[in-house]
């Protein structure tokens, strides 16, 4: 069993990205399973590939907005550009990505 989207990433609702992140997670996981030699490698690389994007989304959605100016800044297209400019290259195979030991 694998959790994707909001179930895995606990993103806040303010970005409206739950379904998008779930779809991205599914595509990235499928690509990892397709290209890497073992399920363990696929899960490890999947997590590594997703962590930075999810951190960005969490920073956007879980930082308390205290003023109207902060809310306006948070809603600006340049603040959210990383959400909409993201592309997944399905055709280029992944190679094993080394992850730091925990």
C-alpha positions in Angstrom: 0.0 0.0 0.0 1.2 3.5 -0.8 -0.2 6.8 0.3 -0.1 9.7 -2.2 -1.4 13.2 -2.3 -3.0 14.7 0.9 -2.9 11.4 2.6 0.9 11.2 2.4 1.9 14.9 2.3 -0.5 16.6 4.7 -0.7 19.7 2.6 -3.0 22.5 3.7 -6.2 23.1 1.8 -5.4 26.8 1.0 -3.3 25.9 -2.1 -6.0 23.7 -3.6 -3.4 21.2 -4.7 -4.5 18.0 -3.1 -5.6 16.2 -6.2 -2.7 17.6 -8.3 -0.2 16.4 -5.8 -1.8 13.0 -5.7 -1.6 12.7 -9.5 2.0 13.9 -9.5 2.8 11.4 -6.8 1.2 8.6 -8.8 3.1 9.4 -12.0 6.4 9.8 -10.2 5.9 6.5 -8.3 5.0 4.7 -11.5 8.1 6.1 -13.2 10.2 4.9 -10.3 8.7 1.4 -10.3 9.2 1.3 -14.1 12.8 2.4 -14.1 14.5 1.1 -11.0 15.6 -2.4 -10.3 13.7 -3.1 -7.0 10.6 -1.9 -5.2 12.8 -0.7 -2.3 14.9 1.4 -4.7 11.7 2.8 -6.3 10.2 3.8 -3.0 13.4 5.4 -1.8 13.9 7.4 -5.0 10.2 8.3 -5.1 10.5 9.8 -1.6 13.7 11.6 -2.5 12.2 13.1 -5.7 9.1 14.4 -3.9 10.5 15.8 -0.7 11.6 19.3 -1.9 8.4 20.0 -3.8 6.3 18.9 -0.9 8.4 21.1 1.5 7.7 24.1 -0.8 4.0 23.3 -0.7 4.0 22.9 3.0 5.8 26.2 3.5 3.2 27.9 1.4 0.2 26.3 3.1 1.2 25.8 6.7 2.8 29.2 7.4 0.2 31.2 9.4 -1.0 34.3 7.6 -1.5 37.1 10.1 -2.2 40.1 8.0 -4.0 41.1 4.9 -0.7 42.0 3.3 0.6 38.5 4.0 -2.5 37.0 2.5 -2.1 39.1 -0.6 1.5 38.1 -1.0 0.7 34.5 -0.6 -1.9 34.8 -3.4 0.4 36.4 -5.9 1.2 34.3 -9.0 4.9 34.6 -8.5 4.6 33.2 -5.0 2.7 30.1 -6.4 4.6 29.8 -9.7 6.3 26.6 -8.5 2.9 24.9 -8.3 2.0 25.6 -11.9 5.3 25.4 -13.7 6.1 21.9 -12.6 6.5 19.3 -15.4 7.2 15.6 -15.2 9.5 14.1 -17.9 7.9 10.7 -18.4 10.1 9.7 -21.3 13.5 10.1 -19.7 14.3 7.0 -17.6 15.4 7.4 -14.0 18.7 6.0 -12.9 19.3 5.1 -9.3 19.6 8.1 -7.1 21.6 7.8 -4.0 19.9 8.9 -0.9 21.6 9.9 2.4 21.5 7.3 5.1 19.2 8.1 7.9 
